[in-house]
Amino acid sequence: MNGAPELVAAAHRVEQEEANIKAAIDRVTAKAVRALAVIRQEGCLLLSGQCSQYYDKKEAQDTAMGLMGGVCIIINKIQVK
């Protein structure tokens, strides 16, 4: 199990990055996105949840994009209801 510590450290970094993005989206949208989930996997970032205005969906996406530096694909599945 030579690579186990590196894998654990990498997984922790991804979890921390997801938490930081979620916190930033909550801050920017004043928690307007309910049940917000941020998942990073294989060069993609998936956003999901619900909000009442398209503006909040777009702000969430723009915030995530800014934090990721444009180096990944963002899949925005936040539903506007």
Secondary structure, DSSP 8 states (H G I E B T S, - for coil): -TTHHHHHHHHHHHHHHHHHHHHHHHHHTTT-SEEEEEEEETTEEEEEEEES-HHHHHHHHHHHHHHHTT-SEEEEEEEE-
